[in-house]
């Protein structure tokens, strides 16, 4: 599958995305490790002075402070993308509850009520052992045809009632 060219977004958004990806890479870890090792080895040269300690303390504090914001920006974007994809899945499934599309705006108490409902469904599924039952490709195709037929029937019914 070809990767679509991104339309970019703001300069900060592009920068945050690139930096957070780079910070999580193996070369970034190796680079940080080499810097810390060089600092530790240089300790005897500088007689373990306060300035020697201040260099690593100041450097790591500044980098950590800035990275928190860059990584959070990238994570917020990723979380939003995942939420939108989940909303699309919920909205596109005719058997799912549309109330879940806006679940992130519910109170924690409301979410706990919904969670209890799904725990109950899971318990029922365990009793039926349907969770552990695999389906063949033919069964999946049959299920798809059933949903497609119902979707078409529902559209026709809605169009008829609108006229």
Buried (B, 14 or more C-beta within 10 A) or exposed (E): EEEEEEEEEEEEBEEBBEBBEEBEEEEEEEEEEEEEEEBEEEEEEEEEEEEBEEBBEEEBEEEEEEEEEBBEBBEEBEEEEEEEEBBEEBEEEEEEEEEBBEBEEBEEEEEEEBEEEEEEEEEEEEEEEEEEEEEEEEEEEEEEEEEEEEEEEEEEEEEEEEE
